[in-house]
Amino acid sequence: MRRFSFLAGALALLLAPPVTAPLDVAAVDAVVARTLQAFDVPGIAVVVVKDGQVVVAKGYGVSSLATKAPVDANTLFEIGSCTKAFTAAALGLLVDEGKLRWDDKVTDYIPEFRMYDPYVTAEFTVRDLLCHRSGLDRGTANLTFSPDSTDFTVQDVIHSLRYFKPVSSFRSEYVYDNCLYLVAGEVVARIAGQPWTSFVETRLLRPLGMRRSAAGFARLPAPTNVSDAHGLVEGRVQVVARDRSPLTSAAGGLYS
């Protein structure tokens, strides 16, 4: 999930022109060509907005190494860990509505939530779910939902957290984590009385006019012109099976 986020951030930095400089579309093309090569990805869709106006909207490369279908400005991608911003925004809406406070304890909303250390369990806040400072090792909790063929539920993930011994003290170190964003999504669901998927779509995507975006592949209104999933197989980027599990939606399942 982080690969997409890093790629998007790097591309945004590379494309950012001085405020007063006119946009050189050929320069954008050159930057994207280098980015495709540097990150070894099949395709990218790029939009550049200046003064509220779209000045570039185009695709580069292909959306599938199998079909060779070209990427265009409307190609949809699974946006990976950029989804986490939507989960945080969903919690922010609930905070604004007075239904939640950032420093509320997670156990206020999920009484069965347990971490390895009882002290951490008692002190763990909604804010902590988003900050990657729980003390869990990077990727440890991913074992609860990998591979895609597992039938684990969010409740299974929440139950499993109590067995993962931390590798650093609580709130002392940044260590990236996906699992606690699943818990954050469950907090949204329990407060809102509806799944994270429908809350994000009705309260964020639709009001923003993101009509072709959805909180999961199966929820796309028109699942056409969607990039295939790709990954490294025996050292080469190839088309791989799409992750269709709704379990990880709040951490990285949004399509846009």
C-alpha positions in Angstrom: 0.0 0.0 0.0 2.8 2.4 0.7 4.3 2.0 -2.8 1.3 3.8 -4.4 1.4 6.5 -1.7 5.1 7.2 -2.2 4.7 7.2 -5.9 1.9 9.7 -5.8 3.8 11.9 -3.5 7.0 11.8 -5.5 5.1 12.5 -8.7 3.3 15.5 -7.1 6.6 17.0 -6.0 8.2 16.5 -9.4 5.2 18.1 -11.1 4.9 21.1 -8.8 6.0 24.2 -10.8 6.9 27.6 -9.4 3.7 29.6 -8.8 4.4 32.1 -11.6 5.8 29.7 -14.2 3.6 28.6 -17.1 3.0 24.9 -17.3 5.2 23.0 -19.7 3.2 20.0 -20.8 6.2 18.5 -22.5 8.1 18.7 -19.3 5.2 16.9 -17.5 5.4 14.2 -20.1 9.1 13.8 -19.6 8.7 13.6 -15.8 6.0 11.0 -16.1 8.1 8.9 -18.5 11.0 9.0 -16.0 8.6 8.1 -13.2 7.2 5.1 -15.0 10.7 3.8 -15.5 12.0 4.6 -12.0 9.2 2.9 -10.2 8.6 0.2 -12.8 4.9 0.7 -13.0 2.8 0.0 -16.1 0.8 3.2 -16.2 -0.2 6.5 -14.5 -3.1 8.9 -14.8 -2.1 12.5 -14.2 -4.2 15.6 -13.5 -2.6 19.0 -13.0 -4.9 21.7 -11.6 -3.8 25.4 -11.6 -6.0 28.2 -10.2 -8.9 25.9 -9.9 -8.7 24.8 -13.6 -7.6 21.5 -15.0 -4.7 22.2 -17.3 -3.5 18.6 -17.9 -5.6 15.4 -17.7 -4.1 12.4 -19.5 -3.0 8.9 -19.1 0.4 7.3 -19.7 1.3 3.7 -20.2 -1.1 0.8 -19.9 -3.7 -0.2 -17.3 -2.9 -3.9 -17.8 0.3 -5.6 -19.0 -2.0 -8.5 -20.1 -4.4 -6.6 -22.3 -2.2 -3.5 -23.1 -5.3 -1.3 -22.6 -4.0 2.3 -22.4 -4.4 4.5 -19.4 -6.5 7.6 -19.9 -7.6 10.5 -17.7 -10.6 8.5 -16.5 -8.9 5.2 -15.7 -9.6 4.1 -12.1 -7.0 2.8 -9.8 -7.0 1.2 -6.3 -5.4 4.1 -4.5 -3.9 1.9 -1.7 -3.0 3.7 1.5 -4.2 7.0 0.2 -7.5 5.5 1.5 -6.3 6.2 5.0 -6.9 9.9 4.5 -10.6 9.1 3.9 -10.8 7.0 7.0 -9.3 9.9 9.0 -11.7 12.3 7.4 -14.6 10.1 8.2 -13.6 10.2 11.9 -13.2 14.0 11.5 -16.8 14.3 10.4 -17.9 12.5 13.5 -15.8 14.7 15.6 -17.3 17.8 14.0 -20.7 16.5 14.7 -19.9 16.0 18.4 -20.3 12.2 18.2 -16.6 11.5 18.9 -13.5 13.1 20.4 -10.0 12.4 19.1 -8.9 11.5 22.6 -11.8 9.2 23.4 -10.6 5.7 24.4 -11.1 3.1 21.7 -12.7 0.8 24.3 -15.5 3.5 24.6 -16.7 2.3 21.2 -15.2 -1.2 20.9 -15.3 -2.7 24.4 -13.6 -5.9 23.2 -10.5 -4.0 21.9 -7.4 -5.3 23.6 -3.7 -4.7 23.0 -0.9 -6.9 24.4 -0.3 -4.6 27.4 -3.3 -3.8 29.6 -2.0 -0.3 30.2 -1.9 0.4 26.4 -5.4 -1.0 26.1 -6.7 1.4 28.7 -4.9 4.4 27.3 -5.4 3.8 23.6 -7.3 6.6 21.9 -8.9 7.2 18.6 -6.1 9.5 17.7 -3.6 6.7 18.4 -5.3 4.5 15.8 -4.2 7.0 13.1 -0.7 7.9 14.2 1.4 4.7 13.7 2.8 4.8 17.2 1.2 1.8 18.8 4.4 -0.1 19.3 3.5 -2.9 16.9 6.1 -4.1 14.5 5.8 -3.0 10.9 3.6 -5.6 9.1 3.0 -7.8 12.1 -0.7 -7.3 12.3 -1.0 -7.9 8.5 -0.6 -11.5 9.3 -4.2 -11.4 10.4 -5.5 -10.7 6.9 -3.0 -12.1 4.5 -3.2 -13.7 2.0 -6.4 -12.6 0.3 -7.8 -16.1 0.5 -8.3 -15.9 4.3 -11.8 -15.5 5.7 -10.9 -13.3 8.6 -13.3 -10.6 9.7 -12.6 -7.2 11.3 -13.7 -8.8 14.6 -11.0 -11.5 14.1 -8.4 -8.8 13.6 -9.5 -6.9 16.7 -9.3 -10.1 18.7 -5.8 -10.9 17.4 -4.3 -7.6 18.4 -4.0 -8.8 22.1 -1.5 -11.4 21.0 1.1 -9.2 19.2 4.0 -8.3 21.5 5.1 -4.7 20.8 8.6 -3.9 19.6 8.7 -0.4 21.0 7.1 1.5 23.8 3.6 3.0 23.3 3.7 6.4 21.6 7.5 6.4 21.5 8.3 5.5 17.9 6.7 5.8 14.4 6.1 2.4 12.9 3.8 2.1 9.9 0.8 -0.1 10.4 -2.3 -1.0 8.4 -4.2 -3.0 11.0 -5.2 -0.2 13.3 -6.9 1.6 10.4 -9.2 -1.4 10.2 -10.1 -0.7 13.8 -10.5 3.0 13.0 -13.0 2.0 10.2 -14.9 -0.1 12.8 -15.1 2.9 15.1 -16.7 4.8 12.2 -19.1 1.9 11.6 -20.2 1.6 15.3 -20.8 5.3 15.8 -22.5 5.9 12.4 -24.6 2.7 12.5 -23.5 1.8 9.0 -20.4 0.1 7.4 -17.3 2.2 6.8 -17.8 1.6 3.1 -21.3 3.2 2.9 -20.4 6.0 5.3 -17.3 7.1 3.2 -19.3 6.9 0.0 -22.4 8.8 1.2 -20.6 11.4 3.4 -17.4 12.0 1.5 -17.3 10.7 -2.1 -20.8 11.7 -3.2 -20.7 15.2 -1.7 -17.3 15.8 -3.3 -18.7 14.7 -6.7 -16.5 11.6 -6.9 -19.3 9.7 -8.7 -17.0 7.0 -10.2 -15.1 6.3 -7.0 -16.0 3.6 -4.5 -14.9 2.1 -1.3 -14.0 -1.2 -3.0 -13.9 -2.8 -6.4 -17.2 -4.7 -6.0 -18.9 -1.3 -5.2 -17.8 0.5 -8.3 -20.9 1.7 -10.2 -19.3 0.9 -13.5 -16.3 -1.3 -13.1 -14.8 -0.6 -16.6 -11.6 1.2 -17.4 -10.1 0.0 -14.2 -6.4 -0.7 -13.9 -5.5 -4.4 -13.3 -3.5 -5.2 -10.1 0.2 -5.7 -10.7 3.0 -7.0 -8.6 6.5 -8.4 -8.7 6.5 -12.1 -9.7 9.9 -13.8 -10.0 11.5 -10.4 -10.3 9.1 -9.0 -13.0 6.1 -6.8 -12.8 3.1 -8.9 -13.9 -0.7 -8.9 -13.6 -1.7 -10.5 -10.3 -5.1 -11.4 -8.8 -7.0 -8.4 -7.6 -7.6 -8.2 -3.8 -11.3 -8.3 -3.5 -11.6 -8.8 0.2 -13.6 -6.0 1.9 -11.6 -6.6 5.2 -8.8 -4.1 4.4 -11.1 -1.4 2.9 -10.5 1.2 5.6 -6.7 0.8 5.2 -6.3 0.7 1.5 -9.3 -0.4 -0.6 -10.7 2.7 -2.2 -10.9 3.0 -6.0 -10.8 6.4 -7.7 
